[in-house]
C-alpha cells in the first residue's frame, strides 16, 4: 500500500532519516565490525 506524497514534502529528508535509522540498527546488531 503506497501513500501519496504531499507536494510540500522533501524526499531528501526521508532519505536522510532512513540512512540514520539504518546506521543505528547496524550499530546495535551484535557481532558486526561497527558495534561499539
PyMOL Python script that loads the backbone (N, CA, C, O; Angstrom):
from pymol import cmd

cmd.read_pdbstr("""\
ATOM      1  N   UNK A   1       0.857  -1.180   0.000  1.00  0.00           N
ATOM      2  CA  UNK A   1       0.000   0.000   0.000  1.00  0.00           C
ATOM      3  C   UNK A   1       0.895   1.232   0.000  1.00  0.00           C
ATOM      4  O   UNK A   1       1.672   1.439   0.932  1.00  0.00           O
ATOM      5  N   UNK A   2       0.789   2.023  -1.012  1.00  0.00           N
ATOM      6  CA  UNK A   2       1.601   3.233  -1.096  1.00  0.00           C
ATOM      7  C   UNK A   2       0.763   4.448  -0.742  1.00  0.00           C
ATOM      8  O   UNK A   2      -0.400   4.566  -1.126  1.00  0.00           O
ATOM      9  N   UNK A   3       1.387   5.336  -0.005  1.00  0.00           N
ATOM     10  CA  UNK A   3       0.716   6.566   0.400  1.00  0.00           C
ATOM     11  C   UNK A   3       1.134   7.675  -0.558  1.00  0.00           C
ATOM     12  O   UNK A   3       2.312   7.773  -0.902  1.00  0.00           O
ATOM     13  N   UNK A   4       0.217   8.493  -0.986  1.00  0.00           N
ATOM     14  CA  UNK A   4       0.599   9.604  -1.858  1.00  0.00           C
ATOM     15  C   UNK A   4       1.435  10.627  -1.095  1.00  0.00           C
ATOM     16  O   UNK A   4       1.143  10.949   0.057  1.00  0.00           O
ATOM     17  N   UNK A   5       2.454  11.123  -1.735  1.00  0.00           N
ATOM     18  CA  UNK A   5       3.338  12.100  -1.107  1.00  0.00           C
ATOM     19  C   UNK A   5       2.770  13.488  -1.350  1.00  0.00           C
ATOM     20  O   UNK A   5       2.446  13.853  -2.480  1.00  0.00           O
ATOM     21  N   UNK A   6       2.655  14.254  -0.274  1.00  0.00           N
ATOM     22  CA  UNK A   6       2.138  15.611  -0.421  1.00  0.00           C
ATOM     23  C   UNK A   6       3.158  16.470  -1.166  1.00  0.00           C
ATOM     24  O   UNK A   6       4.357  16.208  -1.072  1.00  0.00           O
ATOM     25  N   UNK A   7       2.720  17.468  -1.890  1.00  0.00           N
ATOM     26  CA  UNK A   7       3.644  18.259  -2.706  1.00  0.00           C
ATOM     27  C   UNK A   7       4.696  19.018  -1.901  1.00  0.00           C
ATOM     28  O   UNK A   7       5.749  19.351  -2.445  1.00  0.00           O
ATOM     29  N   UNK A   8       4.444  19.302  -0.624  1.00  0.00           N
ATOM     30  CA  UNK A   8       5.391  20.063   0.169  1.00  0.00           C
ATOM     31  C   UNK A   8       6.437  19.214   0.864  1.00  0.00           C
ATOM     32  O   UNK A   8       7.287  19.751   1.574  1.00  0.00           O
ATOM     33  N   UNK A   9       6.398  17.912   0.680  1.00  0.00           N
ATOM     34  CA  UNK A   9       7.312  17.026   1.393  1.00  0.00           C
ATOM     35  C   UNK A   9       8.651  16.928   0.657  1.00  0.00           C
ATOM     36  O   UNK A   9       8.695  16.802  -0.567  1.00  0.00           O
ATOM     37  N   UNK A  10       9.737  16.989   1.425  1.00  0.00           N
ATOM     38  CA  UNK A  10      11.071  16.925   0.845  1.00  0.00           C
ATOM     39  C   UNK A  10      11.602  15.499   0.964  1.00  0.00           C
ATOM     40  O   UNK A  10      11.800  14.999   2.072  1.00  0.00           O
ATOM     41  N   UNK A  11      11.830  14.854  -0.158  1.00  0.00           N
ATOM     42  CA  UNK A  11      12.282  13.459  -0.169  1.00  0.00           C
ATOM     43  C   UNK A  11      13.676  13.318   0.424  1.00  0.00           C
ATOM     44  O   UNK A  11      14.003  12.270   0.982  1.00  0.00           O
ATOM     45  N   UNK A  12      14.498  14.348   0.314  1.00  0.00           N
ATOM     46  CA  UNK A  12      15.861  14.270   0.854  1.00  0.00           C
ATOM     47  C   UNK A  12      15.855  14.044   2.358  1.00  0.00           C
ATOM     48  O   UNK A  12      16.726  13.350   2.883  1.00  0.00           O
ATOM     49  N   UNK A  13      14.892  14.617   3.050  1.00  0.00           N
ATOM     50  CA  UNK A  13      14.792  14.421   4.496  1.00  0.00           C
ATOM     51  C   UNK A  13      14.446  12.972   4.800  1.00  0.00           C
ATOM     52  O   UNK A  13      14.996  12.386   5.732  1.00  0.00           O
ATOM     53  N   UNK A  14      13.536  12.387   4.020  1.00  0.00           N
ATOM     54  CA  UNK A  14      13.176  10.983   4.215  1.00  0.00           C
ATOM     55  C   UNK A  14      14.373  10.066   3.980  1.00  0.00           C
ATOM     56  O   UNK A  14      14.569   9.099   4.716  1.00  0.00           O
ATOM     57  N   UNK A  15      15.166  10.362   2.966  1.00  0.00           N
ATOM     58  CA  UNK A  15      16.351   9.557   2.681  1.00  0.00           C
ATOM     59  C   UNK A  15      17.349   9.675   3.826  1.00  0.00           C
ATOM     60  O   UNK A  15      17.919   8.671   4.253  1.00  0.00           O
ATOM     61  N   UNK A  16      17.565  10.877   4.322  1.00  0.00           N
ATOM     62  CA  UNK A  16      18.488  11.079   5.439  1.00  0.00           C
ATOM     63  C   UNK A  16      18.021  10.329   6.682  1.00  0.00           C
ATOM     64  O   UNK A  16      18.828   9.706   7.371  1.00  0.00           O
ATOM     65  N   UNK A  17      16.715  10.387   6.973  1.00  0.00           N
ATOM     66  CA  UNK A  17      16.170   9.681   8.139  1.00  0.00           C
ATOM     67  C   UNK A  17      16.319   8.174   7.985  1.00  0.00           C
ATOM     68  O   UNK A  17      16.635   7.480   8.951  1.00  0.00           O
ATOM     69  N   UNK A  18      16.094   7.662   6.779  1.00  0.00           N
ATOM     70  CA  UNK A  18      16.239   6.225   6.538  1.00  0.00           C
ATOM     71  C   UNK A  18      17.686   5.786   6.745  1.00  0.00           C
ATOM     72  O   UNK A  18      17.937   4.744   7.350  1.00  0.00           O
ATOM     73  N   UNK A  19      18.635   6.573   6.249  1.00  0.00           N
ATOM     74  CA  UNK A  19      20.046   6.240   6.443  1.00  0.00           C
ATOM     75  C   UNK A  19      20.435   6.294   7.916  1.00  0.00           C
ATOM     76  O   UNK A  19      21.212   5.463   8.387  1.00  0.00           O
ATOM     77  N   UNK A  20      19.899   7.264   8.639  1.00  0.00           N
ATOM     78  CA  UNK A  20      20.191   7.368  10.069  1.00  0.00           C
ATOM     79  C   UNK A  20      19.645   6.156  10.821  1.00  0.00           C
ATOM     80  O   UNK A  20      20.334   5.595  11.673  1.00  0.00           O
ATOM     81  N   UNK A  21      18.417   5.751  10.513  1.00  0.00           N
ATOM     82  CA  UNK A  21      17.834   4.581  11.171  1.00  0.00           C
ATOM     83  C   UNK A  21      18.603   3.312  10.832  1.00  0.00           C
ATOM     84  O   UNK A  21      18.811   2.464  11.699  1.00  0.00           O
ATOM     85  N   UNK A  22      19.024   3.175   9.589  1.00  0.00           N
ATOM     86  CA  UNK A  22      19.799   2.009   9.188  1.00  0.00           C
ATOM     87  C   UNK A  22      21.139   1.978   9.915  1.00  0.00           C
ATOM     88  O   UNK A  22      21.588   0.917  10.348  1.00  0.00           O
ATOM     89  N   UNK A  23      21.775   3.132  10.048  1.00  0.00           N
ATOM     90  CA  UNK A  23      23.045   3.215  10.765  1.00  0.00           C
ATOM     91  C   UNK A  23      22.874   2.835  12.227  1.00  0.00           C
ATOM     92  O   UNK A  23      23.695   2.101  12.776  1.00  0.00           O
ATOM     93  N   UNK A  24      21.828   3.323  12.856  1.00  0.00           N
ATOM     94  CA  UNK A  24      21.555   2.983  14.255  1.00  0.00           C
ATOM     95  C   UNK A  24      21.299   1.489  14.396  1.00  0.00           C
ATOM     96  O   UNK A  24      21.794   0.860  15.331  1.00  0.00           O
ATOM     97  N   UNK A  25      20.524   0.916  13.467  1.00  0.00           N
ATOM     98  CA  UNK A  25      20.230  -0.518  13.517  1.00  0.00           C
ATOM     99  C   UNK A  25      21.507  -1.344  13.394  1.00  0.00           C
ATOM    100  O   UNK A  25      21.729  -2.268  14.176  1.00  0.00           O
ATOM    101  N   UNK A  26      22.350  -1.011  12.406  1.00  0.00           N
ATOM    102  CA  UNK A  26      23.589  -1.766  12.197  1.00  0.00           C
ATOM    103  C   UNK A  26      24.503  -1.632  13.410  1.00  0.00           C
ATOM    104  O   UNK A  26      25.172  -2.593  13.792  1.00  0.00           O
ATOM    105  N   UNK A  27      24.535  -0.452  14.016  1.00  0.00           N
ATOM    106  CA  UNK A  27      25.391  -0.220  15.185  1.00  0.00           C
ATOM    107  C   UNK A  27      24.969  -1.077  16.369  1.00  0.00           C
ATOM    108  O   UNK A  27      25.800  -1.407  17.215  1.00  0.00           O
ATOM    109  N   UNK A  28      23.697  -1.443  16.447  1.00  0.00           N
ATOM    110  CA  UNK A  28      23.209  -2.198  17.592  1.00  0.00           C
ATOM    111  C   UNK A  28      23.124  -3.700  17.350  1.00  0.00           C
ATOM    112  O   UNK A  28      22.746  -4.440  18.258  1.00  0.00           O
ATOM    113  N   UNK A  29      23.463  -4.169  16.159  1.00  0.00           N
ATOM    114  CA  UNK A  29      23.460  -5.608  15.881  1.00  0.00           C
ATOM    115  C   UNK A  29      24.750  -6.193  16.435  1.00  0.00           C
ATOM    116  O   UNK A  29      25.837  -5.745  16.069  1.00  0.00           O
ATOM    117  N   UNK A  30      24.647  -7.190  17.316  1.00  0.00           N
ATOM    118  CA  UNK A  30      25.860  -7.755  17.900  1.00  0.00           C
ATOM    119  C   UNK A  30      26.694  -8.511  16.861  1.00  0.00           C
ATOM    120  O   UNK A  30      26.160  -9.160  15.961  1.00  0.00           O
ATOM    121  N   UNK A  31      28.003  -8.408  17.012  1.00  0.00           N
ATOM    122  CA  UNK A  31      28.908  -9.156  16.163  1.00  0.00           C
ATOM    123  C   UNK A  31      29.320  -8.462  14.883  1.00  0.00           C
ATOM    124  O   UNK A  31      30.043  -9.054  14.081  1.00  0.00           O
ATOM    125  N   UNK A  32      28.891  -7.236  14.660  1.00  0.00           N
ATOM    126  CA  UNK A  32      29.321  -6.520  13.460  1.00  0.00           C
ATOM    127  C   UNK A  32      30.558  -5.697  13.776  1.00  0.00           C
ATOM    128  O   UNK A  32      30.842  -5.405  14.937  1.00  0.00           O
ATOM    129  N   UNK A  33      31.291  -5.326  12.734  1.00  0.00           N
ATOM    130  CA  UNK A  33      32.501  -4.536  12.963  1.00  0.00           C
ATOM    131  C   UNK A  33      32.173  -3.103  13.372  1.00  0.00           C
ATOM    132  O   UNK A  33      33.045  -2.375  13.846  1.00  0.00           O
ATOM    133  N   UNK A  34      30.912  -2.695  13.188  1.00  0.00           N
ATOM    134  CA  UNK A  34      30.504  -1.339  13.560  1.00  0.00           C
ATOM    135  C   UNK A  34      29.988  -1.257  14.992  1.00  0.00           C
ATOM    136  O   UNK A  34      29.700  -0.168  15.489  1.00  0.00           O
ATOM    137  N   UNK A  35      29.871  -2.397  15.651  1.00  0.00           N
ATOM    138  CA  UNK A  35      29.338  -2.424  17.016  1.00  0.00           C
ATOM    139  C   UNK A  35      30.301  -1.702  17.956  1.00  0.00           C
ATOM    140  O   UNK A  35      31.515  -1.898  17.897  1.00  0.00           O
ATOM    141  N   UNK A  36      29.738  -0.869  18.817  1.00  0.00           N
ATOM    142  CA  UNK A  36      30.581  -0.152  19.789  1.00  0.00           C
ATOM    143  C   UNK A  36      30.246  -0.578  21.194  1.00  0.00           C
ATOM    144  O   UNK A  36      30.848  -0.087  22.148  1.00  0.00           O
TER     145      UNK A  36
END
""", "prot")
cmd.dss("prot")
cmd.show_as("cartoon", "prot")
cmd.util.cbc("prot")
cmd.orient("prot")
